[in-house]
Amino acid sequence: MAATTPDGLCAALRAADLLRPGIDIDTCVAAAARRRLDEEAMDAVGSPRGLLDLALTATCIICAALAAGLTMGVVSLDPLDLRVKMRTGTKSEQACAARLLPLVDRRPHHQVLVTLLLLNSCANEALPLFLDKLVPSWAAIVISVTAVLVFGEIAPSALFTGPNKLQIAAAFAPLVHCFLVVLAPLAYPMALALDAALHEEAKATSRAEVLALVDVERELANEDGRAEPFTEDEADLVKGAMSLSTTSVREVMVPLKRVYAVDEGDALDAALLEKIDDQGFSRVPVKVGGAIRSYVLVKELVPHALRADASASLPVATLPTHAPVWVSPDHSLFDLLNQFQTGATHMGFVAEDAAGRRGILGIVTLEDIIEEILTEEIYDEHDRDKAEDVIGRFVRRAFPKVFENKVAAPAEQSLLDGREDSGSGAVDRRPPPGHHRHPHARVMQRPQRDASLRSILGDERV
C-alpha cells in the first residue's frame, strides 16, 4: 500500500535499482500516473462506457470515410455526363443518373461540397476524443492517423471513383440529402458566400471539342485493345457535318473558268447534245449576254431533242430554264444546304454581289456539299468512264509500240480501234476521215443518236 504513494513508489523503485540517479520525484509521479491511466483505459474497454466509446469511434471512422468518398464520387460528377447517361445509358444507369442529378445541380452550387467537408472534419476531430478513452495515448495517435489515412481517405476515395462509382454514389444519395438537412445551418451560409465569391462559368462543349472527342475515343479504344466506338468513315461523317457551319461556299465552289455552260443563242442540234452528253452533268448553266443567269435540266432536253432535226433545231433560249440560288462567297454551307432542302433548286451561283447578281465567281451544287460532309469525292458512272478513257489514252501515248506489235483478240482489238462486235461481224464505228471529235468525248462512239440521248436520262451527276 505504501508503494502506491509517491514516496513509497520512489523508495520501491530505488530498492529495485530501477530509479536512475538524477530523476526527481515529479517525473516519477507523472510516469506512475500515466501507467495507471493506461491500465484503467485497458480495463474500461469491456465496460458499458468503453463499449459506447468504441461505437462512437467506429461511427467517426465511417462518417469520415463516407464524407471523403462522397466528396470524390458526387462532387466530381459532371451534369453533362449525367444527362447523357439519362438518354443513352442502360436502365440502371438512367435511374442512377436521375437520382444524382438533383445533387449535382443543387443551388447553392457549393452546398454539397461544404456539407461533406464539414462532416469529414467533424469526424476526424472527434475520433481521438473517443479513442483516447479506449487505448493508451500513443496508441490512440497511431490508430487515429492510420484509420483516418487508410480507412477514412484512401480506401473510400478509391472505391467511390472506381468502375461502379455511379451506382455507389446513387446508393448513398438519400444519406447525402440527410447530411444536407442536418448541417444546413452551417453549410448553407458558407455555400452562398462561396457562390458569390466564385462565380460558376457556364460550360458548353465547343465544336472543336466534339471533333477532338471523336479522335480521342478511337485512340483510347486502340490503346486498350477494344473495338472502336465508330469506324473511320463514321468519324469522317461527324467531322464533315460539324464543319459545314464554319465552311464557306468559296472553299468548295467550282470556279467560273471550269464551268461548262451553253449560250442562249446556241442551237439544240446533235453536236450540242453530244457535247452536253460528254460533260456528264445533269444541270448545265445558260449564258445570257455572256454571263450565266440560269440553268437547264439535261433530262428536260430529251423530248425537245427527239423531236428536233438538222433543219429545225431549237435555240436554247426557247427551252425551260430554272433559277438558281444566288449566294456570296462567304455564305455558310450549312445555310446553303437548308436552302437546297426546300426543293426549289440544287444549284447555286456564287457572286461577289449576290443581291445584284454581279461579279459571278463560280457555281456550287448539292453534290459539292455532300462531298464536304463525306470528306471525300463522289464518283458516278460517267466519272469512271472518263477515268478509264484518260488512262487508256495515256497508256497508248506512253507505250505506242506495245499496242502496234500486240496481237489482240477480236473483242480487245475492237475496243482499241473503235470497233464493236455486232455478232455477225465487226462493224466499223470509227469516225470518217477529217472528223474532229470534242476534246472530252469518249473513245467509243455510240451507234445511234437516240440511244445517246436516252442515256442522258440515266446520268444524274450534279
C-alpha positions in Angstrom: 0.0 0.0 0.0 2.9 2.3 0.7 4.2 1.7 -2.8 1.1 3.5 -4.2 2.1 6.9 -2.7 4.8 8.9 -4.5 7.4 8.5 -1.7 6.7 4.8 -1.4 6.8 4.4 -5.1 10.2 6.1 -5.4 11.5 4.1 -2.5 10.4 0.9 -4.1 12.0 1.9 -7.4 15.3 2.8 -5.7 15.2 -0.5 -3.8 14.8 -2.4 -7.1 17.5 -0.3 -8.7 15.0 1.0 -11.3 15.2 4.7 -10.5 18.2 6.2 -12.2 20.1 9.0 -10.4 19.1 12.5 -11.4 15.3 11.7 -11.8 13.3 13.7 -9.5 10.1 12.8 -7.7 7.8 14.8 -10.1 8.9 12.7 -13.1 8.4 9.6 -11.2 4.9 10.7 -10.2 4.0 11.6 -13.8 5.2 8.2 -15.1 3.2 6.4 -12.5 0.1 8.4 -13.3 0.3 7.6 -17.0 0.8 4.0 -16.3 -2.2 4.0 -14.0 -4.3 5.7 -16.7 -3.2 3.2 -19.3 -4.2 0.3 -17.1 -7.6 1.9 -16.3 -8.2 2.5 -20.1 -7.5 -1.1 -20.9 -9.8 -2.2 -18.1 -12.6 0.2 -19.4 -12.8 -1.5 -22.8 -15.2 -4.1 -21.6 -17.3 -1.7 -19.6 -20.5 -0.1 -20.9 -18.8 3.2 -21.1 -16.0 1.6 -23.1 -18.4 -0.1 -25.5 -20.1 3.3 -26.1 -16.7 4.9 -26.8 -15.9 2.1 -29.2 -19.2 2.5 -31.1 -18.6 6.3 -31.3 -15.0 5.6 -32.6 -16.3 3.3 -35.3 -19.0 5.9 -36.2 -16.4 8.6 -36.6 -14.3 6.4 -38.9 -17.4 5.5 -41.0 -18.5 9.1 -41.3 -15.0 10.3 -42.3 -14.9 7.5 -44.9 -18.3 8.4 -46.3 -17.5 12.1 -46.4 -14.2 11.6 -48.2 -15.6 9.1 -50.7 -18.8 11.1 -51.5 -16.7 14.2 -52.0 -14.8 12.4 -54.7 -17.8 10.5 -56.1 -20.5 13.1 -56.1 -18.9 16.5 -56.3 -16.7 15.4 -59.2 -19.7 14.3 -61.4 -20.4 16.4 -64.4 -24.0 17.3 -65.0 -23.5 16.9 -68.8 -22.3 13.3 -68.3 -25.4 12.6 -66.2 -27.7 14.0 -68.8 -26.1 11.9 -71.5 -26.4 8.8 -69.3 -30.1 9.5 -68.8 -30.6 9.4 -72.6 -28.1 6.7 -73.7 -27.3 4.5 -70.7 -28.9 1.3 -69.6 -32.0 1.2 -67.4 -29.8 1.0 -64.3 -27.5 3.9 -65.4 -30.5 6.1 -66.2 -32.0 5.5 -62.8 -28.7 6.3 -61.1 -28.2 9.4 -63.1 -31.7 10.6 -62.4 -31.0 10.2 -58.6 -27.7 12.0 -58.7 -28.6 14.9 -61.0 -30.5 16.9 -58.3 -27.5 16.7 -56.0 -25.0 17.9 -58.7 -27.3 20.7 -59.9 -28.3 21.8 -56.5 -28.2 25.5 -55.6 -26.3 26.9 -53.9 -23.7 25.1 -56.0 -21.2 24.6 -53.2 -23.6 23.3 -50.6 -22.9 19.6 -51.2 -19.1 20.2 -51.1 -19.2 22.3 -47.9 -21.5 19.8 -46.2 -19.3 16.8 -46.9 -16.1 18.7 -45.9 -17.7 19.7 -42.6 -18.8 16.1 -42.0 -15.3 14.9 -42.7 -13.7 17.5 -40.4 -16.0 16.8 -37.5 -15.5 13.1 -37.7 -11.7 13.4 -37.9 -11.6 15.8 -35.0 -13.9 13.7 -32.8 -12.1 10.4 -33.4 -9.2 11.0 -31.0 -11.5 12.1 -28.2 -13.3 8.7 -28.0 -10.3 6.6 -29.0 -8.1 8.1 -26.2 -10.5 6.6 -23.6 -10.0 3.1 -25.0 -6.3 2.8 -25.6 -3.1 4.5 -24.4 -2.4 7.9 -25.7 0.4 6.8 -28.0 -1.8 4.0 -29.4 -4.7 6.5 -29.9 -2.4 8.7 -32.0 -1.2 5.8 -34.1 -4.6 4.3 -34.6 -6.2 7.7 -35.4 -3.7 8.5 -38.0 -3.8 5.1 -39.6 -7.6 4.8 -39.5 -8.1 8.2 -41.0 -5.5 7.8 -43.7 -6.3 4.3 -44.8 -10.0 3.7 -44.0 -11.1 7.4 -44.0 -9.3 8.7 -47.1 -7.5 6.3 -49.4 -9.9 3.3 -49.4 -13.2 5.2 -49.8 -11.7 7.6 -52.4 -10.6 4.6 -54.5 -14.0 2.9 -54.1 -16.1 5.9 -55.0 -14.0 6.7 -58.1 -13.9 3.0 -59.3 -15.8 1.4 -62.2 -19.0 1.3 -60.2 -18.8 4.9 -58.9 -22.2 5.8 -60.4 -24.1 3.0 -58.7 -22.3 3.5 -55.4 -22.9 7.3 -55.3 -26.5 6.8 -56.3 -27.0 4.3 -53.4 -25.8 6.9 -50.9 -27.7 9.8 -52.4 -30.5 9.7 -49.7 -27.9 9.8 -47.0 -26.3 12.9 -48.6 -29.7 14.6 -48.5 -29.9 13.9 -44.8 -26.5 15.4 -44.2 -27.6 18.5 -46.2 -30.5 19.0 -43.8 -28.6 18.3 -40.6 -25.6 20.6 -41.5 -27.7 23.2 -43.4 -27.3 25.9 -40.6 -23.5 25.9 -41.1 -23.2 24.8 -44.7 -25.8 26.9 -46.4 -24.4 30.4 -45.5 -20.9 29.2 -46.4 -22.1 27.9 -49.7 -23.9 31.2 -50.5 -20.7 33.1 -49.8 -18.6 30.8 -52.0 -21.1 31.1 -54.9 -20.9 34.8 -54.6 -17.1 34.9 -54.5 -16.5 32.1 -57.0 -18.9 32.5 -59.9 -19.7 29.3 -61.8 -18.9 29.6 -65.5 -21.4 28.2 -68.0 -20.0 25.1 -69.6 -20.6 24.4 -73.2 -18.9 21.9 -75.4 -17.3 23.6 -78.4 -17.3 22.4 -81.9 -13.6 21.7 -81.7 -14.0 19.7 -78.6 -16.6 17.4 -80.2 -14.3 16.8 -83.2 -11.4 16.1 -80.9 -13.5 13.7 -78.8 -14.2 11.6 -81.9 -10.4 11.1 -82.5 -9.7 10.6 -78.7 -12.3 7.9 -78.3 -10.8 6.0 -81.3 -7.3 6.4 -80.0 -8.2 5.2 -76.5 -10.0 2.2 -78.0 -6.9 1.2 -79.9 -4.7 1.6 -76.9 -6.9 -0.5 -74.7 -7.4 -3.2 -77.4 -11.1 -2.5 -77.6 -13.4 -2.3 -80.6 -13.6 1.3 -81.9 -16.8 3.0 -81.0 -17.2 4.1 -84.6 -15.4 3.5 -87.9 -13.2 5.9 -89.7 -15.9 6.7 -92.2 -18.3 7.5 -89.4 -15.7 9.7 -87.8 -15.2 11.5 -91.1 -19.0 12.0 -91.4 -19.1 13.6 -87.9 -16.2 15.9 -88.8 -17.7 16.8 -92.2 -21.1 17.6 -90.7 -19.7 19.6 -87.9 -17.6 21.7 -90.3 -20.5 22.8 -92.5 -21.3 25.9 -90.4 -17.6 27.0 -90.5 -17.0 26.2 -94.2 -17.8 28.9 -96.7 -19.0 28.5 -100.3 -15.8 29.9 -101.6 -13.9 26.8 -100.3 -15.9 24.2 -102.3 -17.3 26.1 -105.3 -16.3 25.3 -108.9 -14.5 28.4 -110.4 -16.2 30.0 -113.3 -13.3 29.2 -115.7 -14.0 25.5 -115.1 -17.8 25.7 -115.5 -19.3 24.3 -118.7 -22.2 26.4 -119.9 -24.2 26.9 -123.1 -25.3 30.2 -124.6 -28.9 31.0 -125.0 -28.4 31.5 -128.7 -26.9 28.1 -129.3 -28.9 25.7 -131.5 -30.0 22.5 -129.8 -28.6 20.2 -132.5 -26.9 16.9 -132.4 -23.4 18.4 -132.0 -24.5 20.4 -128.9 -26.4 17.5 -127.4 -23.2 15.3 -127.9 -21.1 17.9 -126.1 -23.6 18.1 -123.2 -23.7 14.3 -123.0 -19.9 14.1 -122.9 -19.8 16.5 -119.9 -22.0 14.1 -117.9 -23.8 16.8 -115.9 -27.5 16.7 -115.1 -27.6 20.6 -114.9 -26.0 23.0 -117.4 -25.8 26.7 -116.8 -27.1 29.0 -119.6 -25.3 32.2 -120.5 -27.4 35.3 -121.2 -25.4 38.3 -122.5 -22.1 36.5 -121.8 -22.9 35.7 -118.1 -24.6 32.7 -116.6 -28.0 33.5 -115.3 -30.0 30.3 -115.2 -29.6 26.6 -115.9 -31.4 23.8 -117.8 -32.0 20.3 -116.6 -30.5 17.9 -119.1 -33.3 15.4 -118.8 -35.7 18.0 -120.0 -33.8 18.4 -123.2 -34.5 14.8 -124.3 -38.2 15.4 -125.5 -37.1 18.5 -127.5 -34.0 16.7 -129.0 -36.1 13.7 -130.1 -38.5 16.0 -132.0 -35.7 18.2 -133.5 -34.0 17.5 -136.8 -31.0 19.0 -138.6 -33.1 21.6 -140.4 -35.2 22.8 -137.5 -33.0 22.9 -134.3 -34.5 24.9 -131.5 -32.4 27.6 -129.8 -31.5 27.1 -126.1 -33.4 30.3 -125.3 -36.7 28.5 -126.1 -36.1 25.8 -123.5 -37.5 25.9 -120.0 -34.8 27.1 -117.6 -34.5 27.2 -113.8 -33.4 30.0 -111.5 -30.5 29.1 -109.1 -30.0 30.4 -105.6 -27.5 33.4 -105.6 -25.1 33.3 -102.7 -22.0 35.3 -101.7 -18.6 33.5 -101.5 -18.7 33.8 -97.7 -22.1 32.2 -97.4 -22.2 29.2 -95.0 -22.5 25.7 -96.5 -25.0 24.8 -93.7 -27.3 27.7 -94.7 -27.0 26.8 -98.3 -27.9 23.2 -97.6 -31.1 24.4 -95.8 -31.9 26.4 -99.0 -31.3 23.3 -101.2 -33.6 21.2 -98.9 -36.6 23.4 -99.9 -36.5 21.6 -103.3 -36.6 24.9 -105.3 -33.1 24.3 -106.7 -30.0 22.2 -106.2 -27.6 24.7 -107.9 -26.2 27.9 -106.6 -24.4 30.7 -108.4 -21.6 32.4 -106.4 -21.2 36.1 -107.0 -19.4 39.0 -105.2 -22.7 40.9 -105.3 -25.2 38.2 -104.7 -28.1 40.6 -104.4 -27.3 42.4 -107.6 -26.2 39.2 -109.3 -22.9 40.8 -110.4 -19.4 39.5 -110.3 -20.0 35.8 -110.8 -17.2 33.7 -109.4 -18.5 30.1 -109.9 -21.1 27.6 -109.1 -21.9 25.3 -106.1 -24.2 22.3 -106.2 -25.7 19.8 -103.8 -23.1 17.3 -104.6 -20.3 19.7 -103.5 -22.0 19.9 -100.1 -22.4 16.2 -99.8 -18.8 15.6 -100.7 -17.8 18.1 -97.9 -19.9 16.1 -95.4 -18.4 12.8 -96.6 -14.9 14.4 -96.7 -14.3 12.6 -99.9 -15.2 12.7 -103.6 -18.3 11.1 -105.1 -17.7 9.3 -108.3 -20.5 8.2 -110.6 -20.7 6.1 -113.8 -19.6 8.9 -116.0 -16.6 9.7 -113.9 -15.5 6.1 -114.1 -15.8 6.1 -117.9 -13.9 9.3 -118.2 -11.1 8.0 -115.9 -10.8 4.8 -118.0 -10.6 6.9 -121.2 -7.9 9.2 -119.7 -5.9 6.2 -118.5 -6.3 4.4 -121.9 -5.2 7.4 -123.8 -2.2 7.9 -121.5 -1.1 4.3 -121.9 -1.4 4.4 -125.7 0.6 7.6 -125.9 3.3 6.3 -123.4 3.7 2.8 -124.9 2.7 3.1 -128.6 4.9 0.3 -129.8 3.3 -2.2 -127.4 -0.1 -1.5 -129.0 1.3 -1.6 -132.5 3.0 -5.0 -132.1 0.4 -6.7 -129.9 -1.9 -9.2 -131.5 -5.1 -8.6 -129.7 -8.2 -10.8 -129.5 -11.1 -9.7 -131.7 -13.1 -8.1 -128.8 -10.0 -6.4 -127.4 -8.8 -5.2 -130.8 -12.3 -3.7 -131.5 -12.0 -1.8 -128.2 -8.6 -0.3 -129.3 -9.5 0.7 -132.9 -13.1 1.8 -132.3 -15.0 -1.3 -133.5 -18.0 -3.1 -132.0 -18.7 -6.7 -132.5 -22.3 -6.9 -133.7 -22.4 -10.7 -133.6 -22.3 -11.3 -137.3 -19.0 -9.5 -137.8 -17.1 -6.4 -136.8 -18.9 -3.2 -137.7 -16.6 -0.2 -138.1 -17.8 2.7 -135.9 -14.7 4.9 -136.3 -15.4 8.5 -137.4 -14.8 9.3 -141.0 -11.5 11.0 -142.1 -11.4 14.6 -141.3 -13.9 14.4 -138.5 -12.8 16.1 -135.3 -14.5 15.0 -132.1 -15.0 17.1 -128.9 -11.8 17.0 -126.8 -13.7 15.5 -123.9 -15.5 12.9 -126.0 -15.3 9.2 -125.1 -13.2 6.8 -127.0 -16.2 4.8 -128.1 -18.8 6.3 -130.4 -22.5 5.4 -129.7 -24.2 3.6 -132.6 -27.3 5.8 -132.7 -28.1 9.4 -131.7 -31.4 8.4 -130.0 -29.5 5.9 -127.8 -27.1 8.6 -126.8 -29.9 11.0 -125.9 -31.8 8.4 -123.9 -28.6 7.6 -121.9 -28.7 11.1 -120.6 -31.7 10.3 -118.6 -29.8 7.8 -116.5 -26.9 10.2 -115.8 -27.9 12.3 -112.7 -24.5 13.5 -111.8 -24.6 17.1 -110.5 
